[in-house]
Structure formats: structure tokens, C-alpha cells
Amino acid sequence: MTMLTPRTPAELAPPGRSRRERRAAGLESRTRLVGERLAGLSAAPGVRALQSVDASPGGLTRAEAALRLERHGPNAVAQERAPRWYVQLAKAFRNPFIAVLVLLAAVMYWQDPADPGVVILSVMVGISGLLRFWQEFRSGRAADALAQLVTTTCAVQRRAGSGSLPTTLEVPMDQVVPGDVVKLAAGDLIPADLRLLTAKDLMISQAALTGESLPVAKADTRVQDLGQQVTTDPVEADNLALMGTSVTSGTATGVVVATGSDTWFGSMADALVGERPQTSFDAGVRKVSFLLIRFMLVMVPVVFMINGLTKGDWDEAFLFGIAVAVGLTPEMLPMVVSANLARGAVAMARRKVVVKRLDAIQNLGAMDVLCTDKTGTLTEDRIVLDRYLDVHGNEDGEVLEYGYLNAHFQTGLRNLMDRAVIDRVGEAEEVVVDTRFSMVDEIPFDFARRRMSVVLARNPLVGGSGDAGPVEQAEHVEHSEHVEHVEHVMITKGAVEEVLALCTHMTDRGERVELTEQLRWHVTRIAEDNNRRGLRVLAVATRTITDPRDTYGVADEDRLTLVGFLAFLDPPKADAARALEALADKGITVKVVTGDNELVAARVCADVGIDVGTVVLGPATDALDDAELRALAARTTVFAKVNPVQKARIVRALRADGHTVGFLGDGINDAAALRDADVGISVDTAVDIARESADIILLEKDLTVLEQGVLQGRTTFGNTIKYIKMTASSNFGNVFSVLVASAFIPFQPMLAIMLLVQNLVYDIAQLATPWDRMDEEYLRKPRNWDAKGIGRFMVTVGPISSIFDIAMFLIMWHVFAADSAADQSLFQSGWFVEGLLSQTLIVHMIRTRKIPFLQSRASWPVMVTTVLAVLTGLWLPFSPLASSLGFVALPAGYFPWLIGVLLAYCTLSQLVKTWYIRRFGTWL
């Protein structure tokens, strides 16, 4: 038989990896080394663990602790800090379009310091950068407000000097050092990686590390313990307690073997600091930006050369070329994007979604794969008693009452399953809670036996057999006036294997029958069937004690009668199935990536309507190279038993396959995947490192809330694409018109200052785009940046305006006789008005695939800004600014021609739109 040997990240990664990939591989290797070291300490005796950090069971002296704190530094993991405000301000202006505008403004200033175009360009640059900075700065401040400024302490043993006795001190967690001996009790956070020295009834919640909803049991240990069998995963070691977990019950002491970045958690946190991977939004903006810049670099020299050769005035041709460059530059793109994102952030905040990184809003809208954990997202994140079954798997209220009596009368700390039984009794009408029984003794739970028992006596003052419950009927408790004649009943509840091993009989339809080997196989299969359904099963057994006494011990847990089983589940949320269906309707595929076991994961996923298919375990992905993992991730819906490194690798594989990936998680084990996803989504109750790694924080861990965020993201993305397509197509049409006019008209078809003013007014008309609505059809599926599609749209739709620009050239030349340099101002004014109004109308033509004004109307802010742009264009030739800008008043006969041209323009635009949608299947 051939065995597959897991390969290292360095072996799996292809040659020519990026710096980030090499860094990730190095950090994964470091995490593996930390795990191997912890596993070695787990396997070694406790004394060896103390020696490894030069410590003693009494703890460090205060002087030693101070020296080690100076040597190792604070017990804190790496965290990403927001940049200073001036760094954020500088980054707000780091945009290729702004760089182009700054360069053009500098050239214009060099040519003529008094040129008003310099002021116009400076205003464009300033407004765009400052608005973006302000929105991102405010969003960062709002996200920081979620951080809880709470100092957490832990109990450590410290000594005043080398010969003094240890005392217990409460010290801040960041001052814990290697060698400290920490004392743990229920409710404590584990401050660092600990090798347990002593432990009793210790239960640790590792949900933040593994995703397991139930606490795990740690072994009862002593200082002289000899360690445990070597495990490759320190999370599974039963004598280690890792940073980031917490104590749910029991007590323990442990020696700190690693702090800060040297811990298991810290080694993973290091991977979360530094440059983030490029998201689909970043890549899309970059592609579109450089597409438009390349187009500008081709067109501007052509315009410059044609004007210089045909007009002979190279200085004027140079200034005109600069104006054309400005006209081709979507200089308001950063501002429109920022306004879009800011509006989206405000709208999402009303829907209980906090946006940390504005760019993430559009990634959320583009998301087509959502990876999510199970606990708290698909489930209620609480344990409930799902069923109570007899030995044949049928529901039986008698089993519930036995389980309740065991949970109710125990005096130890009740675990989650005890509370689930008690809660279920409150819902069940068939169980009567009264004072029929009194406590005699109990045999507490321990992790070796994995069970606990209570011994009860029936209260003799309670009424007769007419109101006897199942316990009395099943055990035939005799009623007597003398307490000493009352029989005692032992009720034992625990792991199926341990309880079943003590049973000699079972209750079969009210009869006590011998538990033969065949029946034992039968009841074992009942328990296993429920395990396969994803349920956690406990067995319940009883024994009637005919020689009552005051105290009982483990030896009395013998000759039990099996009554049935209690089966527990973290139940699916009531609205999870509907939310998943809604996400599917929006084109989002949900994949479950959980640290929980495969049976529980499969059961929950099936309950909420997910087509489970083949569940893939995390370790199985380690043997796959990147290409194999991409293929596996594409066809797999549920991943279980997945560790943090595997989660992040699955996310990267999906992204490499062309998907825009969101990841929803709230634990330490989710942090790396949150960072590697296109959009990381967490909740306000998540651990700090998960919140820091996330781009979006839900105030409710609810897929319904997420669905609303997705719709807002798509609206934001759609409005951004509107602006780009409006600007790109309109600017392309204008430049095409300039080329035609420059080649055949003996004067400049429009002055440079006119082009700048026209561009500024048109930009103002588009500033309300972020407040526009989107057609419902557009919101039904994910949307991604498509630079190729934008280029195709630009060269298809842009020339439509050129047709009518040329028509206006002919009208001005032949109808109004503006055919010489002496009448060029009339020609330029006529084209300015027609060009600006057609550009403004294109806002309404492009914003929807429907017929504008009739089938789809713009929002009122868009209507207001476009009307103002039209009125401004009509007013300027008649305004006091006309002479300084080179305009002249237009004759009254011009306007009927203008209306005819604009109506023809709208008609042809709608016809081309219909053809384009039919041909390419898309519009925006």
C-alpha cells in the first residue's frame, strides 16, 4: 500500500513565488516548528518542562521575572496598527489619475503661471484626495472604537526571593514570562502556552483555536507525570493549555513555556501583520486605471501632432493636448469611489455592519464564494438536548427524567450538557419537577471514568403511588413509613463506552432484561447511528440499591441497568436555511470550513439545506499541491477538522481559481483566512485578532445581515462602474470628435479652457452617482471588474456621441456660417453646449439597461445634479464669464437644432444599448 507523505509549504509552492508567498511559507514553517516543540514538551515528564524554562514548581522570584520580561518582551502577539493620519493623507493622494493631473497642472503652470486651468486642476486634485482621506480616517476611528480597552490579569506564583515561600499574585497578562507558574480556575483565560503540572477536572474551551463548540477535557496530572503519547497537533495534547483558550471548569497549575510571538497562537498572528494580499477590488481598479492611462498616452500625442501640423501653432497645440489629456482622465474616480464607499459604509452601518476598510464594500458585492465556519453562523452556538432515546432508539420521557435527576442533583459545576438537559425539562410537559427525591450521595465526574453518578432516596412524605413517576415505576421503589426501608436509586450518566461496560441489564419496554452480547451490539449501534448523525451521545443507566447507606464510591457503579441515551446538538439557526437560499439566489456559493469534526459538520450542513457531498478533512489537503487543491476546493462544499494554516490555504486556492472569496469567522483559528480572503468578515464578539484581521464586522453573527451587506456592496460597485463607463465612453467620444475636427477645421474646435470647464461641469453632474439606485436585475449576481469589457464598452458607445458632434459641426459650419477663424467663438460655443448636454444625457442612458425616464428613473440627487449641469451649460455662453472663457451668445435658432440632435442621440444610444446587451449579455 502506498502512503502519501505530507509535503512542506516550500515543496508545494511553485518556483518564482512572490515575496508574500515566500513569507507565508516561512511563517507556516515557523508555526510547524512551534507545534513540534510543544508536542515534545507534552511527551516529556513535567519536571523536564520545568527544566526547559529554568523554573521550579514554586514559580520565579520577582527579580527573575523582571529580568525575563526585559529579555523576552511583553507577552503580546503581533498586531497591525493603523498608520498615522499624515501617512493616511499621503496614501489618499497615491493614485495614478491624481499623478497625471498633478503632472499636467505642473506643465500648465510652467507654461503660464496665471493659467486658470492650473486652479481648476488643483481643485480637482484637492477635493478628490481630501474626501478619500476623510472617509477612510473616519472609518478607521469607528473600527477602533470596537476595541475593548480592558486590562486582563492572571494568577501566577511568585517569590520575594530565592529562599522565600511562593505567593499568588494577580499580574497583567502582558507581564507573564516564560517560567511563570500560573494557577487556573473556571472562567480564566489562558495567558500563554502552558505545560500543565497539576490538573483536576479541567475542561478547556478551544473554540477560538479549533472551532469545536464543546469544551475538551484535559488529563488529571501531577508534577511527577511522565508525559503523554506524542501528538503532531499541540491542540490535541491533554496536558497543554494554549494561549487564546479559556477554562470552563476545573482547576490546574501550569508552567509557561512560551509567551507572545513564540506561542502557538503568536506564530500564526505574525502572518497577519504586514502587506495585505491584493484583493479583487485592488486588481480591478489597477487594470481599469492603466487601461485608461494607456489609451490617453496614445490619443494625446495624436491630437497634439494633428493640431500642430494643421494649425501651425505648436504652443497652442501643446496646451490643447494637455486639455485633452485632462478630458481623458477620470480625475474624479478616486473621489467618486470614496463617496460611493462612504455612502455604502453609512448604509451598511444602519444594517448592523461596520466597514473597517472601505474597499471591502465592493469586494463584498463581487463575492461569489463565501467560506464560513459552522459554530454561531449556521448554528446557535449553544448545546441543546436534541433527543432522549430508549435502547431501541425511540423517544422516551423516562430517559429524560433520569438525565434530569442526574444533572439537577449533582453538586459539581454543571457542564453545557447538564444545562441542556435541565433546560429541556423546562420545555417538556411530561416531566414533573417536584420534591419527590432527596440527595444521598454522589460520585463526581473525572476524566478517567468519564461519567458521574448521583444516589437518590424518595422523600417518604410525598403522596402515594398514584402520582409516581417513571423512576418509581421502573425501579419498583417501595413506599414505607420508615426512612430506613426506602431503597436508594443510583443514576449514572456518561460516555457510552464507559457506562455500557458497567451494565449487566437493560430496560426493554418497561422490563429489566439481561444485556446479552447481541443486545450489547444492538444498543452500541443505536449510539453509533446517532454519532453518525452528528450528535454527541451520553448513556444513562440506573441501579436499585437494596442495602442503603450514607456514602457510596466508584466500586458501587456496578451491575447497572441501561435505560437509554441522551443525544446533544449545537442546533442550526432557525433562519439559516432561508439565509443560505437567499445567498444562493444572489449567486453566492457557501462553503463550510470548520475545525469541528466531520460528523457534526455534515449533520448541521444537511439540516440547513447544504448539499454536503464528500466531506474533506483538513489533513487530506496537506498532501496536495496548489493545482490539486484548487481542483478539490472547487468541487468540495464542506471541509472539517481544518487547522488555521489549512483554512488560509483553502481560501488562497479558491482565489487562485478566479473566485472573489469572502471568509466569515470569529476565532483565532480564522484570523489567517480572514486576512487572505478578498473580504474578511467577523463579528463584534470575535477575539481581538479576528476583528483586527477582518475588513467588515457584523454586529450580529447572522447570514441575513450579511445578505443585506452584499446587496449594498453590489449597489456601491454598480454605481462605481456607472461612473467609469460614463466617463470613459464620453471622453473617448469627445477625443474622437476632436480628432475629426482638428483634421478638417482650420481653427481649434474648442479652446483648452473650454475643455477644462466642460470637464469640470460634467464631473459635477456625476458626483451624485453614489446616491443613485440600481436596478433589481443588476443585484441578482456577483459583479467583478472587467477591464477588457470596459475597453469594449468605451469604443462601442463612445463614438455614438461623435456622430452627433460631427452633425453639430456641420450645422454650425453650414447653417450658422461659423466657418472661419473670425467666427470660431460661435462654433466653439455651439459645440460646447451640445457636447456638455450630450455628456449629461449619457448619465441617464448608461445608468440602466432599461429605457431611461420611462422604465427606470434616476434618484433625485442624480436628477438635481444633471439638471444643474444642463442649466450651467446653457447659461455660460450668456453669462458674465462668457468673454473671459471665450464664449459668445448663441442665436435662438440654434436651440431647435440642439433639441433635434439630442433626441436623435438618445434614440440611437438606446438602439445601440439594446444591441450591445443582446450581443454581449451585459451592460454595466
Rosetta blueprint (number, residue, H / E / L):
1 M L
2 T L
3 M L
4 L L
5 T L
6 P L
7 R L
8 T L
9 P H
10 A H
11 E H
12 L H
13 A L
14 P L
15 P L
16 G L
17 R L
18 S L
19 R H
20 R H
21 E H
22 R H
23 R H
24 A H
25 A H
26 G H
27 L H
28 E H
29 S H
30 R H
31 T H
32 R H
33 L H
34 V H
35 G H
36 E H
37 R H
38 L H
39 A H
40 G H
41 L H
42 S H
43 A H
44 A L
45 P L
46 G H
47 V H
48 R H
49 A H
50 L H
51 Q H
52 S H
53 V L
54 D L
55 A L
56 S L
57 P L
58 G L
59 G L
60 L E
61 T E
62 R H
63 A H
64 E H
65 A H
66 A H
67 L H
68 R H
69 L H
70 E H
71 R H
72 H H
73 G L
74 P L
75 N L
76 A L
77 V L
78 A L
79 Q L
80 E L
81 R L
82 A L
83 P L
84 R L
85 W H
86 Y H
87 V H
88 Q H
89 L H
90 A H
91 K H
92 A H
93 F L
94 R L
95 N L
96 P H
97 F H
98 I H
99 A H
100 V H
101 L H
102 V H
103 L H
104 L H
105 A H
106 A H
107 V H
108 M H
109 Y H
110 W H
111 Q H
112 D L
113 P L
114 A L
115 D L
116 P H
117 G H
118 V H
119 V H
120 I H
121 L H
122 S H
123 V H
124 M H
125 V H
126 G H
127 I H
128 S H
129 G H
130 L H
131 L H
132 R H
133 F H
134 W H
135 Q H
136 E H
137 F H
138 R H
139 S H
140 G H
141 R H
142 A H
143 A H
144 D H
145 A L
146 L L
147 A L
148 Q L
149 L L
150 V L
151 T L
152 T L
153 T E
154 C E
155 A E
156 V E
157 Q E
158 R E
159 R E
160 A L
161 G L
162 S L
163 G L
164 S L
165 L L
166 P L
167 T E
168 T E
169 L E
170 E E
171 V E
172 P E
173 M H
174 D H
175 Q H
176 V L
177 V L
178 P L
179 G L
180 D L
181 V E
182 V E
183 K E
184 L E
185 A L
186 A L
187 G L
188 D L
189 L E
190 I L
191 P L
192 A L
193 D E
194 L E
195 R E
196 L E
197 L E
198 T E
199 A E
200 K E
201 D E
202 L E
203 M E
204 I E
205 S E
206 Q L
207 A H
208 A H
209 L H
210 T H
211 G L
212 E L
213 S L
214 L L
215 P L
216 V E
217 A E
218 K L
219 A L
220 D L
221 T E
222 R L
223 V L
224 Q L
225 D L
226 L L
227 G L
228 Q L
229 Q L
230 V L
231 T L
232 T L
233 D L
234 P H
235 V H
236 E H
237 A L
238 D L
239 N L
240 L E
241 A E
242 L L
243 M L
244 G L
245 T L
246 S E
247 V E
248 T E
249 S E
250 G E
251 T E
252 A E
253 T E
254 G E
255 V E
256 V E
257 V E
258 A E
259 T L
260 G H
261 S H
262 D H
263 T L
264 W H
265 F H
266 G H
267 S H
268 M H
269 A H
270 D H
271 A H
272 L H
273 V L
274 G L
275 E L
276 R L
277 P L
278 Q L
279 T L
280 S H
281 F H
282 D H
283 A H
284 G H
285 V H
286 R H
287 K H
288 V H
289 S H
290 F H
291 L H
292 L H
293 I H
294 R H
295 F H
296 M H
297 L H
298 V H
299 M H
300 V H
301 P H
302 V H
303 V H
304 F H
305 M H
306 I H
307 N H
308 G H
309 L H
310 T H
311 K H
312 G L
313 D L
314 W H
315 D H
316 E H
317 A H
318 F H
319 L H
320 F H
321 G H
322 I H
323 A H
324 V H
325 A H
326 V H
327 G H
328 L H
329 T L
330 P L
331 E L
332 M L
333 L H
334 P H
335 M H
336 V H
337 V H
338 S H
339 A H
340 N H
341 L H
342 A H
343 R H
344 G H
345 A H
346 V H
347 A H
348 M H
349 A H
350 R H
351 R L
352 K L
353 V E
354 V E
355 V E
356 K L
357 R L
358 L L
359 D H
360 A H
361 I H
362 Q H
363 N H
364 L H
365 G H
366 A H
367 M L
368 D L
369 V E
370 L E
371 C E
372 T E
373 D L
374 K L
375 T L
376 G L
377 T L
378 L L
379 T E
380 E L
381 D L
382 R L
383 I L
384 V E
385 L E
386 D E
387 R E
388 Y E
389 L E
390 D L
391 V L
392 H L
393 G L
394 N L
395 E E
396 D L
397 G H
398 E H
399 V H
400 L H
401 E H
402 Y H
403 G H
404 Y H
405 L H
406 N H
407 A H
408 H H
409 F H
410 Q L
411 T L
412 G L
413 L L
414 R L
415 N L
416 L H
417 M H
418 D H
419 R H
420 A H
421 V H
422 I H
423 D H
424 R H
425 V H
426 G H
427 E H
428 A L
429 E L
430 E L
431 V L
432 V L
433 V L
434 D L
435 T L
436 R L
437 F E
438 S E
439 M E
440 V E
441 D E
442 E E
443 I E
444 P E
445 F E
446 D E
447 F L
448 A L
449 R L
450 R L
451 R E
452 M E
453 S E
454 V E
455 V E
456 L E
457 A E
458 R E
459 N L
460 P L
461 L L
462 V L
463 G L
464 G L
465 S H
466 G H
467 D H
468 A L
469 G L
470 P H
471 V H
472 E H
473 Q H
474 A H
475 E H
476 H L
477 V L
478 E L
479 H L
480 S L
481 E L
482 H L
483 V H
484 E H
485 H H
486 V L
487 E L
488 H E
489 V E
490 M E
491 I E
492 T E
493 K E
494 G E
495 A E
496 V H
497 E H
498 E H
499 V H
500 L H
501 A H
502 L L
503 C E
504 T E
505 H E
506 M E
507 T E
508 D E
509 R L
510 G L
511 E E
512 R E
513 V E
514 E E
515 L L
516 T L
517 E H
518 Q H
519 L H
520 R H
521 W H
522 H H
523 V H
524 T H
525 R H
526 I H
527 A H
528 E H
529 D H
530 N H
531 N H
532 R H
533 R L
534 G L
535 L L
536 R E
537 V E
538 L E
539 A E
540 V E
541 A E
542 T E
543 R E
544 T E
545 I E
546 T L
547 D L
548 P L
549 R L
550 D L
551 T L
552 Y L
553 G L
554 V H
555 A H
556 D H
557 E L
558 D L
559 R L
560 L E
561 T E
562 L E
563 V E
564 G E
565 F E
566 L E
567 A E
568 F E
569 L E
570 D L
571 P L
572 P E
573 K L
574 A L
575 D L
576 A H
577 A H
578 R H
579 A H
580 L H
581 E H
582 A H
583 L H
584 A H
585 D H
586 K L
587 G L
588 I L
589 T E
590 V E
591 K E
592 V E
593 V E
594 T L
595 G L
596 D L
597 N L
598 E H
599 L H
600 V H
601 A H
602 A H
603 R H
604 V H
605 C H
606 A H
607 D H
608 V L
609 G L
610 I L
611 D L
612 V L
613 G L
614 T L
615 V L
616 V E
617 L E
618 G H
619 P H
620 A H
621 T H
622 D L
623 A L
624 L L
625 D L
626 D H
627 A H
628 E H
629 L H
630 R H
631 A H
632 L H
633 A H
634 A H
635 R H
636 T L
637 T L
638 V E
639 F E
640 A E
641 K L
642 V L
643 N L
644 P H
645 V H
646 Q H
647 K H
648 A H
649 R H
650 I H
651 V H
652 R H
653 A H
654 L H
655 R H
656 A H
657 D L
658 G L
659 H L
660 T L
661 V E
662 G E
663 F E
664 L E
665 G L
666 D L
667 G L
668 I H
669 N H
670 D H
671 A H
672 A H
673 A H
674 L H
675 R H
676 D H
677 A L
678 D L
679 V E
680 G E
681 I E
682 S E
683 V E
684 D L
685 T L
686 A L
687 V L
688 D H
689 I H
690 A H
691 R H
692 E H
693 S H
694 A L
695 D L
696 I E
697 I E
698 L E
699 L L
700 E L
701 K L
702 D L
703 L H
704 T H
705 V H
706 L H
707 E H
708 Q H
709 G H
710 V H
711 L H
712 Q H
713 G H
714 R H
715 T H
716 T H
717 F H
718 G H
719 N H
720 T H
721 I H
722 K H
723 Y H
724 I H
725 K H
726 M H
727 T H
728 A H
729 S H
730 S H
731 N H
732 F H
733 G H
734 N H
735 V H
736 F H
737 S H
738 V H
739 L H
740 V H
741 A H
742 S H
743 A H
744 F H
745 I L
746 P L
747 F L
748 Q L
749 P L
750 M L
751 L L
752 A H
753 I H
754 M H
755 L H
756 L H
757 V H
758 Q H
759 N H
760 L H
761 V H
762 Y H
763 D H
764 I H
765 A H
766 Q H
767 L L
768 A L
769 T H
770 P H
771 W H
772 D L
773 R L
774 M L
775 D L
776 E H
777 E H
778 Y H
779 L H
780 R H
781 K L
782 P L
783 R L
784 N L
785 W L
786 D L
787 A H
788 K H
789 G H
790 I H
791 G H
792 R H
793 F H
794 M H
795 V H
796 T H
797 V H
798 G H
799 P H
800 I H
801 S H
802 S H
803 I H
804 F H
805 D H
806 I H
807 A H
808 M H
809 F H
810 L H
811 I H
812 M H
813 W H
814 H H
815 V H
816 F L
817 A L
818 A L
819 D L
820 S L
821 A H
822 A H
823 D H
824 Q H
825 S H
826 L H
827 F H
828 Q H
829 S H
830 G H
831 W H
832 F H
833 V H
834 E H
835 G H
836 L H
837 L H
838 S H
839 Q H
840 T H
841 L H
842 I H
843 V H
844 H H
845 M H
846 I H
847 R L
848 T L
849 R L
850 K L
851 I L
852 P E
853 F L
854 L L
855 Q L
856 S E
857 R L
858 A L
859 S L
860 W H
861 P H
862 V H
863 M H
864 V H
865 T H
866 T H
867 V H
868 L H
869 A H
870 V H
871 L H
872 T H
873 G H
874 L H
875 W H
876 L H
877 P H
878 F H
879 S L
880 P L
881 L L
882 A H
883 S H
884 S H
885 L H
886 G L
887 F L
888 V L
889 A L
890 L L
891 P L
892 A L
893 G L
894 Y H
895 F H
896 P H
897 W H
898 L H
899 I H
900 G H
901 V H
902 L H
903 L H
904 A H
905 Y H
906 C H
907 T H
908 L H
909 S H
910 Q H
911 L H
912 V H
913 K H
914 T H
915 W H
916 Y H
917 I H
918 R H
919 R H
920 F H
921 G L
922 T L
923 W L
924 L L
